[in-house]
Amino acid sequence: MITAAHHREDNALRLARTSPHDVLAGTNRCDIMARKDRLSLKRGLSLVSRSPDLPKGKGQLVCRGAATRDRILAVAEAGVLAKGFGATSIEEVIVEAGITKSGFFYHFRDKNELAREMLKRYVASNDQLFDEIFARGRELSDDPLQAFLVSLKLLAEVMADLPSGHPGCLIASICYQERLYDREVRDLTAQSVRSWNARFRGIFEEIAAIHPPREPVDLDDLADMLSCVVDGGIIMSKTLGDPGRLARQVLTFRSFVKLVFAGPGRIS
């Protein structure tokens, strides 16, 4: 098996032998290397953290409890994405998760607490995906524009590899039925969107410092645009029954970013 460390070493040697112009022109080479990582990224998102410092027996109980809690959250999220929060009952979640009613209320006080923890889990999963994808882009190139373009390509490939398309956006589902959720859930939703926009805004600031935009563009609006492209791509792909549409929208956004900051022909 070729590890990520081997990828980094090989890439460092390639970059050391290239001129700055070659580095800017080498996005395709980096893309090929990044493509090899997308399966490991998706596998990493499914790993459950453990508690190695706990005594063996207690640690096993904690792991089982965490696994049950995560299963409840996964079942609830699937139900909400499929038919909405209001139509997803606690009784249905209990049956699908294979637990007792007392088991459910051991983990969650009520449906509002379930919604809050479900949202936190969803946001944390997205944060982890973004952390790994954009970190991988930075590993493959010191140029922030090229690193971002590689990361977008990797993001598109992860989306394209989902067997039945993206299951849906929990943030969008909450927005559509916001009256069913308490104030804390609505605040967490807004906070998560602001956090993602701030993340992308920081990336564009780094890019603009080296590659000034060829056309006047508001970096805040550009940062917002990525979330809009992803959520819009999810909606369109589900509505039209075309799972590949989301990945193509991400790649179109990638081309737009390249034109704004690099111009035609400067970065492949």
Long-range contacts (C-beta under 8 A, 24 or more apart in sequence): 2-36, 4-37, 4-40, 4-139, 7-33, 7-36, 7-37, 7-139, 8-139, 11-139, 11-140, 15-141, 15-142, 23-141, 23-142, 23-143, 23-146, 24-143, 24-146, 24-262, 24-266, 24-267, 25-266, 25-267, 25-268, 26-141, 26-146, 26-268, 27-141, 27-146, 27-149, 27-150, 27-267, 27-268, 28-268, 30-140, 30-141, 30-146, 30-150, 31-150, 31-153, 31-154, 33-140, 34-136, 34-137, 34-140, 34-150, 34-151, 34-153, 34-154, 35-153, 35-154, 35-157, 37-136, 37-154, 38-154, 38-157, 38-158, 38-161, 39-161, 41-129, 41-132, 41-133, 41-136, 41-154, 41-158, 42-158, 42-161, 44-128, 44-132, 45-125, 45-128, 45-129, 65-107, 68-97, 68-99, 68-103, 68-107, 69-107, 70-121, 71-97, 71-98, 71-99, 72-97, 72-99, 72-104, 72-107, 72-108, 72-114, 73-114, 73-117, 73-118, 73-121, 76-114, 76-118, 77-118, 77-121, 77-122, 77-170, 78-167, 80-118, 80-170, 80-173, 81-167, 81-168, 81-170, 81-173, 82-168, 84-173, 84-176, 84-177, 85-115, 85-173, 85-174, 85-177, 85-180, 85-181, 86-177, 86-180, 90-114, 112-181, 112-182, 112-184, 112-185, 115-174, 115-181, 115-182, 115-185, 116-182, 116-184, 116-185, 116-188, 118-170, 119-170, 119-174, 119-185, 119-188, 119-189, 119-192, 120-188, 122-170, 122-171, 123-188, 123-192, 126-192, 126-196, 127-195, 129-158, 130-196, 130-199, 133-158, 134-203, 143-210, 144-203, 144-206, 144-207, 144-209, 144-210, 145-207, 145-210, 145-211, 145-257, 145-258, 145-261, 145-262, 145-267, 146-267, 148-203, 148-207, 148-257, 149-254, 149-257, 149-258, 149-267, 152-250, 152-251, 152-253, 152-254, 152-257, 153-251, 153-254, 155-250, 156-247, 156-248, 156-250, 156-251, 156-254, 157-247, 159-233, 159-246, 159-247, 159-250, 160-243, 160-244, 160-246, 160-247, 162-243, 164-243, 165-237, 165-238, 165-243, 165-244, 165-246, 166-233, 166-234, 166-237, 166-238, 166-243, 166-246, 168-234, 168-238, 169-230, 169-231, 169-234, 171-231, 172-231, 172-234, 172-235, 193-227, 196-227, 197-223, 197-224, 197-227, 198-223, 199-223, 200-224, 200-226, 200-227, 207-261, 208-261, 211-261, 211-262, 212-261, 213-260, 213-261, 214-259, 214-260, 214-261, 214-263, 215-260, 217-260, 222-257, 222-260, 225-253, 226-253, 229-253
